[in-house]
Amino acid sequence: MDALLASAGPLNPGKKRRMKPSARSTAPAHKNTQYGDEKIDPSLYSILDNTRTPSAFGTNNLASGSAEPALQANKIVARIGDKKLRARVARTDVSNKRAQKERAEVNEWLNAPMAGGLGGIEVDEDQGERTWRVGQEEIVKEVGVASGSKRFDLKFEDMGSYKVDYTRNGRHIAIASSKGHVATFDWQAGRLHSEIQLRESVRAIKFLQSESFYAVAQKKYVFVYDQNGVELHKLKQHMDPTHLEYLPYHYLLTSVGHAGWLKYHDVSTGVMLTQIPTHLGSPSTMAQNSHSGIIHLGHSNGTMTLWSPNQTSAHVKLLAHRGPVVAIASDPSESSAGRYTATAGLDGQIKIWDGRMWGKELRSFSMRNNPISLSYSGRGMLAVGGKSGVSVFRDETTTPYLTLPLPSLSADSIKFCPFDDILAVGHARGISSLLVPGSGEANFDSAEADVFESHTRRREREVRGVLEKIRPELITMDTEYLGKVREEQPQSYAEKEARSYRQKGRMERLREGGVDPEGDLAGRESSEDDDEGGKGGDEPEKKKKKKMRGKGKSMARYLEKKKKNVVDNTTIALRQKVASQARAEEEKRKIANGEIVKESGALARFG
Amino acid sequence: MISRSLDDHLPSSSSAPHPIQRNLAPHLHPFSKPREYTRALTAAKMDRMFAKPFVDALGGHQDGVYCLAKDPRRVAVVAGGGGDGEVIVHSISLRRPLLKIPDAHRGMVGGLTWTAEARDGRRGLLSAGKLDGTIKLWRSEAFTPGMRDKAAFEGNEFGVGASESGQEILDTAGALGEGEDYDEEEGGGLAIDSGKRDRLGRDLEPTMTYNSKTGFNAIDHHRTDATFATASNSVQIWDEQRTAPVSTLVFGGSSETVTSVRFNQSETSVLASVGGDRTMCLYDVRTGKAERRVMMQFRANCLSWCPTLPTVLLLGSEDHNLYTFDIRNLETPSQIYKGHVGGVMGCDWSPTGEEFVSGSYDRTVRLWKRDAGKSRDVYHTKRMQRVFDVTYTPTADFVLTASDDGNVRIWKSNASAKLGPVSGKERSAIEYRQALIEKWGAAGDVRSVHDRRHVPGSIHNAVKLKRDMVEAAKVKEERRRKHSRAGREKPKAERKKVMIAEQK
């Protein structure tokens, strides 16, 4: 028996052992086990899995010699009461952090920075050269033949103004003129997929999950066509559509029409998900945040509203401009990841908003050429299309990085090509593909959007995409919402009272016991002394809450106040009595200490 | 300007794989959390879809099966003891009885265990009668099918002599394929002639018979030595060669019924027993003494030592719960396992010591992880009656149950595991799915899909009823405490509630 106990190793030292040492326990506790030549103490191995090497021995601190501290779990984990759960959460947290770090390290090597920084145009500012003076002809001359050939114009006279849209990998482009000319083609290979004349007004065009389907907002309804231009569906529920958006991970086609109804249509099942009335009339523009799936609508009264299919009212409604909002774009680049949104108003203002705080714009500047369209590139360049040209802004400066003049034309629809340095502009005379060096994300991920996608890989991606279709309920303003620990639900008084003490959560119990669990567990000092005397000097005194509970509270308080100031004879007598008592006590103490020598002789009576 | 060379991005030949470019930057992977969550949900659904734990039922018993004994060193041999005194040795891989001993005992079989000889062919089966007070040691070559020595077999020499020529004994009964070579073999081959087998079983005489005045409730063999322990109104240690017990182990002067007894697997001379007087007692064979004893609120029906952690002991109790004890600290159990709604009749650790299985009087089998108080899975079928014994197979792939309805059932220990060969690609997909479930198992729908188990209506109702009763009792206790003088009635920890006293 003792051998068994000994071979199992010591128990957790925190626990009290009540076992009395018996006579037998002085004998050798256990044999060493012979493994080959060496002797192994079994008790050593029995504790190994319960011990931990110091963090100083961690891999981070050994080979590299760096003083980088070992990864540690978030402090907030300490709040979890359950020991096992806490350990599990801490482990997960550390492994997440490690994965993130390793990913960043790997990515550094996978996608080595391009030579020449960001790959944009470089000029000598001191010599008076400016990047925005550089014209397209100069760029075409300087870049290689392959890149130069990406600059082209498609001229269509009298077809109305054109709208453009790229697929997610940037390989295919769809164009639609307001008079009904619709075409899709692989612009890199120069291969036309479909070209149709619809003979009615077309207001928007959007690719669905790949180049094989696209949706067109026509005069009365939304229609879906396939790669060959064959009409597949007439979506009758989308009446009089003006704008289209497609959420690729949710398989949701979103439209909004003159009546101001925002409609979400699930294209994988063909079911209309929701129809939400915006109550703000015909929206002037529509955009999606590609990182959160939130739809942004711009309205003619100057408000921008943010929508998801889960709520019949707008998540955010803000007055962005004086006058109609004409264009919205959200920034997908690395530094923003959907956080920043740009809006353009008919008042000529461009405003940049931070999605974490909608109170005020980050910055704003005005354009003289009546901005009507906006687009963000993969590296965060903002193109503003207006009358007679497009300006591209880099960084936070208000001087443009490039200006792309379109004489006597207005840029009705502009789109940066994903993973390329191209800006497509749709205007009244067709479309122009313009070169904007340094605008595109160079390193694509072929698991997400493959620029050189083959037929089989596309098939694979489409099937996997449907399997991983995200449910529309998961569209949230806060993209980190999923997997977070829920805050305590607010409860009514009756609900709280209905539960007994043991049915309450740990936090509630602690709170009831007068302990501030948040403060205690976060390692801060607890405010234990609630009484008047124990107030610390530094801490500001907590303001007493004026709770208006019950009847006539204010009257009671008034009386209470009044009572304090009343000075009558009994109060005076009482005060005097207390004072004399204190004096007597003090004297007694002093005599005891020897500070005063009480005279005890006959003269004492003279005091 | 971005300019990409086609050479880098297109396959070099028609058969070459498409080149892959990766960019792990988070902004190129939007919705990574919702997408992973969706994958986890799909994984959880697939896991439940593939969950078909029941493999087969081994019939043959005329009465209920009340005890099981796996051969700890062979993968696929298990013996079951019936209520009518019949002992059947089953082959799990062949899924049929290897040997039937119809009248091994008069009345119920109390316990079964295999002896500890290192050679398969020499190993014998010990059976103890619950009513007739005898222990019988059986040896037969039918226990090792596929044995080639025909002469020894046909001569019906099933004793020690037969094994002497057993040079060609095959080590595993189950691992052997059903080959043509063995078809002509009589009785002991893989293609068993059931008539001959039955005749063999009828004619089989025990190698040894040990007699006692009292019946036996349980029997367990020492891991290596030729000694075994029995549970009657005391714990007795026997030598295989002697007909009288070597020693009798009693705590104090107690003569209460001992329900079950088990040897420790690591410190092999230590054994533990549970008894009808609600106690669990530890003994050491070397000192020949009962070392210490704990008394609990309810009696335990079964016990099992953890095979990897020598100090961990599992008890299945009549109060529907299981308890693990660290025998270094017997003041409280180290974990309570709640879930059954009937007394726990049998429990057994998996060979890794990370999980265990329990069978209950409520007609269900539950699988548990050692460090979680809730069961990982619950198995039941319409036809399975009260479960009286359960055991893990030595490979940890399967779980065997013995129940009232006279069947030994084979269940997969992982309900959705695939039987049969698994390719590397498939395995990595399975492992990825498991990791996803583990990561998202606490969130939303993944949790409800992963944790939900459908149980028979009677059990469902019993669970509800029990929950209500426990809750009501606790609320009542709470109210009583609220209305009594402060500090008079202190709440007691759940783990301390079940204990009454520890005696040394």
Interface residues (C-beta under 8 A of the other chain):
Chain A: M1 A3 L4 L5 S7 A8 L11 K15 R17 R18 K84 T92 R103 A104 V106 N107 L110 N111 G119 I139 V143 G144 A146 S147 Y249 S290 H291 G293 P332 S333 E334 S336 A337 G338 F419 D420 D421 L435 P437 G440 E441 A442 N443 F444 D445 S446 A447 E448 D450 V451 F452 S454 T456 R457 L467 E468 K469 I470 R471 L474 T479 E480 L482 G483 S500 Y501 R502 Q503
Chain B: M1 I2 S3 R4 L6 H9 L10 P11 H18 P19 I20 Q21 R22 N23 L24 A25 P26 H27 L28 H29 P30 F31 K33 P34 R35 Y37 T38 R39 T42 N264 S266 E267 V270 L282 D284 T287 E291 L309 P310 T311 D326 I327 R328 N329 E331 D371 A372 K439 W440 A443 K474 V475 E478 R479 K482
